[in-house]
């Protein structure tokens, strides 16, 4: 991160009378950077505060004279420098108090035409780039909602006292607050909530099905193990078997009886009859020997 510092001037003005007391300070973000106040004048180049003023940490105080007019700035050991300010010191009787730092677009700026020995509310005329802007009865003029077109070299004049030095007023763009960039989610991250919801629904459905299956098995189990149910089923099976056997016997008896009446039963071998029909067979044979005429008669 870049180390920054800003040079401030008190009183806040770009012009001073000879003999005024001026304080300059390096407002720093990092005191360990070792900021030093330097200046360039018509006779000096990059000289430090302790050569022309009284230094205290990152500040410098000085009683100014016309020879102190020049450009001032703060400089760190690592090399970066702060903003630069141009200070003008006059031996005359009129100065123009104007912003020492750049002004922001849209702000209001007040210029004050001031004399050294008389009240500062005397009528004054204000000029920009050598052209008269307006005359003010109270010695100050306000420029409302400044724009880039208001940049220029300003001065003032008080009748009977003289004219001030000229000072440049800089207008900068209005600071805009830029919202932090919105992080872009990685591809497919928008599907995560949907997949999570679908997964949750599937888990719930599976749990419900499992519970229903368990309950169904639990309800069926006692019925399958009930002895009474088994007895009933076995009894029904026995009845069905006896009924089938009885019908089979009746069928065999009927067949044998029919064959006896027609005489066909004699052609059948005893092994063709089941044990259950032996009694019927014997009885029919006995009766046929006594009642039926010999074959061929």
HUZI-V21180 format. One record per residue. N is the residue number from 1. RES is the residue in one letter. SS is DSSP state (a for helix, b for strand, c for the rest). NEAR is the number of other ideal C-beta (glycine too) atoms within 10 Angstrom. Layout:
[[N | RES | SS | NEAR] [N | RES | SS | NEAR]]
//
This chain:
[[1 | X | c | 5] [2 | X | c | 6] [3 | X | c | 15] [4 | X | c | 15] [5 | X | b | 22] [6 | X | b | 14] [7 | X | b | 22] [8 | X | b | 17] [9 | X | b | 17] [10 | X | b | 13] [11 | X | c | 11] [12 | X | c | 11] [13 | X | c | 20] [14 | X | c | 21] [15 | X | b | 24] [16 | X | b | 24] [17 | X | b | 17] [18 | X | c | 15] [19 | X | c | 11] [20 | X | c | 17] [21 | X | b | 11] [22 | X | b | 19] [23 | X | b | 15] [24 | X | b | 22] [25 | X | b | 20] [26 | X | b | 23] [27 | X | b | 14] [28 | X | b | 19] [29 | X | c | 12] [30 | X | c | 13] [31 | X | a | 11] [32 | X | a | 9] [33 | X | a | 20] [34 | X | c | 12] [35 | X | c | 27] [36 | X | b | 18] [37 | X | b | 24] [38 | X | b | 19] [39 | X | b | 25] [40 | X | b | 15] [41 | X | b | 16] [42 | X | c | 9] [43 | X | c | 8] [44 | X | c | 14] [45 | X | b | 10] [46 | X | b | 10] [47 | X | b | 16] [48 | X | b | 14] [49 | X | a | 22] [50 | X | a | 11] [51 | X | a | 10] [52 | X | c | 18] [53 | X | c | 21] [54 | X | b | 12] [55 | X | b | 16] [56 | X | b | 11] [57 | X | c | 10] [58 | X | c | 21] [59 | X | b | 18] [60 | X | b | 25] [61 | X | b | 15] [62 | X | b | 22] [63 | X | b | 13] [64 | X | c | 20] [65 | X | c | 13] [66 | X | a | 15] [67 | X | a | 13] [68 | X | a | 21] [69 | X | c | 18] [70 | X | b | 19] [71 | X | b | 12] [72 | X | b | 24] [73 | X | b | 20] [74 | X | b | 27] [75 | X | b | 19] [76 | X | c | 20] [77 | X | c | 11] [78 | X | c | 10] [79 | X | c | 8] [80 | X | c | 14] [81 | X | b | 13] [82 | X | c | 20] [83 | X | c | 15] [84 | X | c | 12] [85 | X | b | 19] [86 | X | b | 15] [87 | X | b | 22] [88 | X | b | 19] [89 | X | b | 21] [90 | X | b | 19] [91 | X | c | 10] [92 | X | c | 16] [93 | X | c | 17] [94 | X | b | 23] [95 | X | b | 26] [96 | X | b | 27] [97 | X | b | 21] [98 | X | c | 23] [99 | X | c | 18] [100 | X | c | 21] [101 | X | c | 15] [102 | X | c | 14] [103 | X | b | 18] [104 | X | b | 13] [105 | X | c | 14] [106 | X | c | 12] [107 | X | c | 14] [108 | X | c | 10] [109 | X | b | 18] [110 | X | b | 12] [111 | X | b | 24] [112 | X | b | 19] [113 | X | b | 29] [114 | X | b | 24] [115 | X | b | 21] [116 | X | c | 16] [117 | X | c | 7] [118 | X | c | 13] [119 | X | c | 8] [120 | X | c | 16] [121 | X | c | 15] [122 | X | c | 18] [123 | X | c | 13] [124 | X | b | 28] [125 | X | b | 17] [126 | X | b | 21] [127 | X | b | 19] [128 | X | b | 18] [129 | X | c | 11] [130 | X | c | 9] [131 | X | b | 7] [132 | X | b | 10] [133 | X | b | 16] [134 | X | b | 10] [135 | X | b | 13] [136 | X | b | 19] [137 | X | c | 9] [138 | X | c | 12] [139 | X | c | 19] [140 | X | b | 17] [141 | X | b | 20] [142 | X | b | 11] [143 | X | b | 19] [144 | X | c | 10] [145 | X | c | 10] [146 | X | c | 20] [147 | X | c | 11] [148 | X | a | 10] [149 | X | a | 7] [150 | X | a | 17] [151 | X | c | 17] [152 | X | b | 17] [153 | X | b | 12] [154 | X | b | 24] [155 | X | b | 22] [156 | X | b | 28] [157 | X | b | 19] [158 | X | b | 20] [159 | X | c | 10] [160 | X | c | 9] [161 | X | c | 18] [162 | X | b | 12] [163 | X | b | 17] [164 | X | c | 28] [165 | X | c | 17] [166 | X | c | 18] [167 | X | b | 23] [168 | X | b | 12] [169 | X | b | 21] [170 | X | c | 13] [171 | X | b | 21] [172 | X | b | 14] [173 | X | c | 10] [174 | X | c | 10] [175 | X | c | 8] [176 | X | c | 5] [177 | X | c | 4] [178 | X | c | 6] [179 | X | c | 5] [180 | X | c | 5] [181 | X | c | 6] [182 | X | c | 6] [183 | X | c | 6] [184 | X | c | 7] [185 | X | c | 9] [186 | X | c | 8] [187 | X | c | 7] [188 | X | c | 8] [189 | X | c | 9] [190 | X | c | 9] [191 | X | a | 10] [192 | X | a | 11] [193 | X | a | 9] [194 | X | a | 9] [195 | X | a | 10] [196 | X | a | 10] [197 | X | a | 10] [198 | X | a | 11] [199 | X | a | 10] [200 | X | a | 10] [201 | X | a | 10] [202 | X | a | 10] [203 | X | a | 10] [204 | X | a | 10] [205 | X | a | 10] [206 | X | a | 10] [207 | X | a | 10] [208 | X | a | 10] [209 | X | a | 10] [210 | X | a | 10] [211 | X | a | 10] [212 | X | a | 10] [213 | X | a | 10] [214 | X | a | 10] [215 | X | a | 10] [216 | X | a | 10] [217 | X | a | 9] [218 | X | a | 9] [219 | X | a | 9] [220 | X | a | 10] [221 | X | a | 10] [222 | X | a | 9] [223 | X | a | 8] [224 | X | a | 8] [225 | X | c | 9] [226 | X | c | 11] [227 | X | a | 7] [228 | X | a | 7] [229 | X | a | 12] [230 | X | a | 11] [231 | X | a | 10] [232 | X | a | 11] [233 | X | a | 10] [234 | X | a | 10] [235 | X | a | 10] [236 | X | a | 10] [237 | X | a | 10] [238 | X | a | 10] [239 | X | a | 10] [240 | X | a | 10] [241 | X | a | 10] [242 | X | a | 10] [243 | X | a | 10] [244 | X | a | 10] [245 | X | a | 11] [246 | X | a | 10] [247 | X | a | 10] [248 | X | a | 13] [249 | X | a | 14] [250 | X | a | 10] [251 | X | a | 11] [252 | X | a | 16] [253 | X | a | 16] [254 | X | a | 11] [255 | X | a | 16] [256 | X | a | 21] [257 | X | a | 14] [258 | X | a | 11] [259 | X | a | 16] [260 | X | a | 20] [261 | X | a | 12] [262 | X | a | 8] [263 | X | c | 12] [264 | X | a | 12] [265 | X | a | 19] [266 | X | a | 11] [267 | X | a | 8] [268 | X | c | 13] [269 | X | c | 6] [270 | X | a | 9] [271 | X | a | 6] [272 | X | a | 11] [273 | X | c | 17] [274 | X | c | 11] [275 | X | a | 6] [276 | X | a | 12] [277 | X | a | 18] [278 | X | a | 11] [279 | X | a | 10] [280 | X | a | 18] [281 | X | a | 20] [282 | X | a | 12] [283 | X | a | 13] [284 | X | a | 18] [285 | X | a | 14] [286 | X | a | 10] [287 | X | a | 11] [288 | X | a | 15] [289 | X | a | 9] [290 | X | a | 6] [291 | X | a | 8] [292 | X | c | 13] [293 | X | c | 8] [294 | X | c | 6] [295 | X | c | 7] [296 | X | c | 4] [297 | X | c | 5]]
//
